[in-house]
Amino acid sequence: MFDLREHKDLIHSLVAEADKNDTNWEWSVESIDQMNARIRWGYLEYCEQPNPFFVIELEDTGDGCWICTRDENGDQLTSDIVEDKEIPDLNTPIDEAIKVMFRNIVNTAHNCY
């Protein structure tokens, strides 16, 4: 099984880059555990959202692992296959999947809010 804690340096660097490029709102890593990385965005705090985070989440499917992003309401934004034993041609390396998920979060933040 995959563990997001093993990719904390990548996640922190992606968030730091987003923070540097966003002149209006602060980005930071709230927490990283085995299955979830919670990413705080200042605009959601400003709007007084009770849960001002985007989440990168791993899901153990039993036959592999999927990765997805969730918004502040817990709604899924996008997903990808990290490992699937039945359809290995669709597997995405975990580092690349994390980068894609984070780009989706940033694009959602800038286009939807």
Secondary structure, DSSP 4 states (H G I P E B T S, - for coil): ---GGGGHHHHHHHHHHHHHH-SSS-EEEEEE-SSEEEEEEHHHHHTT-SS-EEEEEEEE-SSEEEEEEE-TTS-EEEEEEEEESS-GGG---HHHHHHHHHHHHHHHHHHH-
